[in-house]
Amino acid sequence: MATPDLPDDSIWTALSEHPLDLGAVHAFLSDERTGGTCVFVGTSRRWTDGVETALLTYEAYAEMAEADLQRLAVEAADRWDVVRVAVLHRLGAVPPPEASVAVGVASPHRADAFEAARWLIDTLKASTPIWKTEHAP
């Protein structure tokens, strides 16, 4: 069962051209009501199927992407019993091995945290207007 009417200060969504502060994500998700926290961090990788990538750049239709991140966080809170949700994505240049995306969910129980975090990253990748370009060395 989802947490009804999750307060606005329990959801953190953002696009940033600066490195993601993963410590701040963990701190934001920390809550004495929770027993499970799941954080997924997507990073730029140097090699994909033998092809080298020196740099990834991300572009977005910012207003639409920000609204979509918020929509996804709220939908996750409606679908699962969660207390806090964070969905952050980088824009601009992201060299390996820096984080390009962080999704975090804090819940009273681990199953909801895992399921909501998995759904968030998969749905974000499929629907949010953020585009990646790979740059060779």
C-alpha positions as CSV (number, residue, x, y, z in Angstrom):
1,M,0.0,0.0,0.0
2,A,1.3,3.4,-0.9
3,T,1.9,6.3,1.5
4,P,-1.0,8.7,0.9
5,D,-0.2,12.4,0.4
6,L,3.5,12.2,0.7
7,P,4.7,15.6,1.8
8,D,6.5,17.7,-0.8
9,D,9.7,17.8,1.3
10,S,9.8,13.9,1.0
11,I,10.5,14.1,-2.8
12,W,13.7,15.5,-4.3
13,T,14.0,15.7,-8.1
14,A,16.6,17.7,-10.0
15,L,18.6,18.1,-13.2
16,S,22.1,19.3,-12.6
17,E,25.2,20.3,-14.6
18,H,27.3,19.5,-11.5
19,P,28.5,16.2,-10.2
20,L,25.8,14.4,-8.2
21,D,26.3,14.4,-4.5
22,L,25.6,10.8,-3.6
23,G,26.2,11.5,0.1
24,A,23.4,14.1,0.0
25,V,21.1,11.5,-1.6
26,H,21.7,9.0,1.2
27,A,21.3,11.8,3.8
28,F,18.0,12.9,2.2
29,L,16.7,9.3,2.2
30,S,17.6,8.7,5.8
31,D,14.4,8.6,7.9
32,E,13.6,6.8,11.2
33,R,10.4,5.5,9.7
34,T,12.2,3.4,7.1
35,G,13.7,-0.1,7.3
36,G,14.9,-0.3,3.7
37,T,16.7,2.2,1.4
38,C,17.5,1.4,-2.2
39,V,19.8,3.6,-4.3
40,F,20.6,3.0,-7.9
41,V,23.5,5.0,-9.4
42,G,24.1,5.0,-13.2
43,T,27.6,5.9,-14.2
44,S,29.4,6.6,-17.4
45,R,31.4,3.6,-18.4
46,R,34.6,3.7,-20.5
47,W,33.9,0.5,-22.5
48,T,30.8,-0.8,-24.1
49,D,31.1,-4.0,-26.3
50,G,34.7,-3.2,-27.0
51,V,34.1,0.4,-28.0
52,E,35.8,3.1,-25.9
53,T,33.8,6.2,-24.7
54,A,35.8,9.2,-23.4
55,L,32.9,11.2,-22.4
56,L,29.1,11.2,-22.3
57,T,27.0,14.4,-22.7
58,Y,23.4,14.7,-21.7
59,E,20.9,17.2,-23.1
60,A,17.3,17.6,-22.0
61,Y,14.2,19.5,-22.7
62,A,14.6,20.9,-19.2
63,E,11.1,22.0,-18.3
64,M,9.5,18.8,-19.6
65,A,12.3,16.6,-18.1
66,E,12.0,18.3,-14.6
67,A,8.2,17.8,-14.7
68,D,8.6,14.2,-15.7
69,L,11.1,13.5,-12.9
70,Q,8.6,14.9,-10.4
71,R,5.7,12.9,-12.0
72,L,7.7,9.7,-11.7
73,A,8.6,10.4,-8.0
74,V,5.0,11.1,-7.2
75,E,3.8,8.0,-9.1
76,A,6.3,5.8,-7.2
77,A,5.0,7.2,-3.9
78,D,1.4,6.4,-5.0
79,R,2.3,2.8,-6.1
80,W,4.5,1.7,-3.2
81,D,4.7,2.3,0.5
82,V,7.6,4.8,0.5
83,V,8.6,7.6,2.8
84,R,11.2,9.4,0.6
85,V,12.0,9.5,-3.1
86,A,15.0,11.0,-4.9
87,V,15.5,11.2,-8.7
88,L,18.5,13.2,-9.9
89,H,20.0,13.4,-13.4
90,R,23.1,15.1,-14.8
91,L,23.2,17.3,-17.8
92,G,26.2,18.3,-19.8
93,A,29.5,16.5,-19.8
94,V,29.8,13.3,-17.6
95,P,33.2,11.6,-17.9
96,P,33.8,8.0,-16.8
97,P,33.2,6.9,-14.0
98,E,31.1,9.8,-12.8
99,A,27.4,9.3,-11.9
100,S,24.9,10.4,-14.5
101,V,21.7,9.4,-12.7
102,A,20.7,8.6,-9.1
103,V,17.4,7.1,-8.0
104,G,16.7,6.4,-4.4
105,V,13.7,5.2,-2.4
106,A,13.3,4.8,1.4
107,S,10.5,2.6,2.6
108,P,9.5,0.8,5.7
109,H,10.2,-2.5,4.0
110,R,13.0,-3.4,1.5
111,A,10.7,-5.0,-1.1
112,D,8.9,-1.7,-1.8
113,A,12.2,0.1,-1.9
114,F,13.7,-2.3,-4.4
115,E,10.6,-2.4,-6.6
116,A,10.0,1.3,-6.6
117,A,13.7,2.1,-7.4
118,R,13.8,-0.4,-10.3
119,W,10.5,1.0,-11.7
120,L,11.8,4.5,-11.4
121,I,15.1,4.0,-13.3
122,D,13.5,1.8,-16.0
123,T,10.6,4.3,-16.5
124,L,12.9,7.3,-16.4
125,K,15.1,5.8,-19.1
126,A,12.1,5.0,-21.3
127,S,10.1,8.2,-20.9
128,T,12.0,11.3,-19.7
129,P,13.2,13.6,-22.5
130,I,17.0,13.4,-21.7
131,W,19.3,12.4,-24.5
132,K,22.8,11.0,-24.3
133,T,25.7,11.4,-26.8
134,E,28.8,9.2,-26.6
135,H,32.1,10.8,-27.5
136,A,35.1,8.7,-28.7
137,P,38.6,9.5,-27.5
